[in-house]
Amino acid sequence: MWQEIDQQLKRTFEFTDFIAAFGFMAKVALVAEKMNHHPAWFNVYNRVEISLTTHDAGNTITEKDRELAQAIDLLYQ
């Protein structure tokens, strides 16, 4: 579940292993590039932490962040 923390949407995703986590990140990268809205993320082994904020809007949460979060959720299912 996405949480609003410090003007960012944040969520942690867990996978069976590193390969699954990395594959997810690759899929997210393709979607993010199409939307021209790129996440900040952190990966260790089977965990991927993603933070979304819109820098152009003064580092606040905008509709762009919510749309990307929704697209990321679809990839995680």
C-alpha positions in Angstrom: 0.0 0.0 0.0 1.3 3.4 -0.9 1.9 5.9 1.9 2.2 9.7 1.8 5.3 10.6 3.8 7.2 13.9 3.6 5.5 15.0 0.3 6.3 11.6 -1.3 4.3 8.5 -2.2 6.3 5.5 -0.8 5.9 1.8 -1.0 8.1 -1.3 -0.4 7.7 -4.3 -2.7 9.0 -7.8 -1.8 9.9 -10.6 -4.1 11.1 -14.2 -3.9 14.7 -13.3 -4.9 17.0 -10.7 -6.5 16.2 -11.7 -10.1 12.4 -11.2 -9.5 13.0 -7.8 -7.9 15.4 -6.7 -10.7 12.9 -7.8 -13.3 10.2 -5.7 -11.6 12.5 -2.7 -11.6 13.1 -3.2 -15.4 9.4 -3.2 -16.0 8.9 -0.1 -13.9 11.7 1.6 -15.7 9.9 1.1 -19.1 6.6 2.5 -17.8 8.3 5.4 -16.1 10.2 6.3 -19.2 7.0 6.3 -21.3 5.4 8.6 -18.7 8.5 10.8 -18.5 8.2 10.5 -14.7 11.1 8.7 -12.9 11.0 7.2 -9.4 13.6 7.3 -6.7 14.2 3.8 -5.6 16.4 1.5 -3.5 17.0 -2.2 -4.0 18.5 -4.8 -1.7 18.2 -8.4 -2.6 14.4 -9.1 -2.8 13.1 -5.7 -1.7 12.5 -2.6 -3.8 11.6 0.7 -2.1 10.0 3.3 -4.4 9.5 7.0 -3.7 7.5 9.2 -6.0 7.3 13.0 -6.0 7.1 15.7 -8.7 10.2 17.8 -8.7 8.8 20.3 -11.2 5.9 21.1 -8.8 8.2 21.8 -5.8 8.7 18.2 -4.7 5.1 17.6 -3.9 2.7 14.7 -4.8 0.8 15.4 -8.0 -1.4 13.5 -10.3 1.7 12.3 -12.2 2.8 10.5 -9.0 -0.6 8.9 -8.5 -0.8 7.7 -12.1 2.7 6.2 -11.9 1.9 4.5 -8.6 -1.2 3.0 -10.1 0.8 1.7 -13.1 3.4 0.2 -10.8 0.7 -1.5 -8.8 -0.5 -3.2 -12.0 3.0 -4.6 -12.6 3.2 -6.0 -9.1 0.1 -8.1 -9.4 
